[in-house]
Amino acid sequence: MARSSMLLAIGVLAVGAVACAPADQPAPAATATGSAAADTCTKDQLKLVNGGKLTIGTDKPAYEPWFKDDDPSNGQGFESAVAFAVAGELGFDRTEVQWSTVKFDSAFAPGAKQFDFDVNQVSINPDRAKAVDFSKGYYTVKQAVVAIKGSKFAEAKSVAELKDAKFGVQVGTTSLAGVKEVIKPSAEPNVYNDQVDAVNALKNKQVDAIVVDVPTAFYVTSAQVENSKIVGQFSSTGGTPEEFGLVTEKGSALKPCLDKAVDSLKSRGDLAKIEQEWLGSAAGAPELS
């Protein structure tokens, strides 16, 4: 990410801790869509926390590449762009959207919410779903290879070019499944109980590269390992995919409308375009072929 303050480390660390999911993470709760949603999702029929405005929550500071310039309202950055795209599907233009500052862990805590939905890299899981509702996933977390700049594998463009690399990875994660099932290196990876041990192995050049999820990779390269870079990202086939979802108050009538909006954006390819723009090569995480 393009921030270098202590706030970056704190904020993105929270993201990384949430996003690095075990390979056996349970599947997201089932969602409800259909004709009922279509009948009640017109703008004038939505029950909103502030009449006539769609209120979207996120944390502050709002970090890159999820947002840009700490300003969610500018439409730049992956999650700002997604939020405005969803708003458009619900019938709201830019002037009808307002943003509310919501601490990360407050977004999915029990109780009434002062937002219509929150967008803040919140992974869908059953424990959180006891307190809030989630939309269908708008981003499936990918895995990223991180190496030291100028090292042997730092400029790899494909999975095949990484076959001879010695990897470090945390036990029990989708990252480990990705190494074994997608990269399939010639040497067994070094497996660590804690992610920080894998990071330290990279620092100490005990491994050529580490694999973590993409949100964590941005944190590693910006705050943990000096002179490191994201070599590239890839989709893991191991375990249940981890997804970020839009958060609503438990029992919110808006949920099926958000599901419908996410489905529409996916089916048209709009979400894929937003992801490529803000989480792809421009953000320093190109796709590995």
ABEGO torsion letter per residue (X at the ends): XABABAAAAAAAAAAAAAABBBAABBBBBBBBBEAAAAAAABAAABBBABBGBBBBBBBOBBBOAABBGGBAAAGBEAAAAAAAAAAAAAGBBAAABBBBBBBAAAAABBEBBABABBBAGBBBBAAAAAABBBBBBABBBBBBBBBBBGBAAAABABAAAAAABBBBBBBGBAAAAAAAAAAGBABBBBBBABAAAAAAAAAAGABABBBBBAAAAAAAAAAABBGBBBAEBBBBABEBBBBBBBBBBBGBAAAAAAAAAAAAAAAAGAAAAAAAAAABAAAGBBBBX
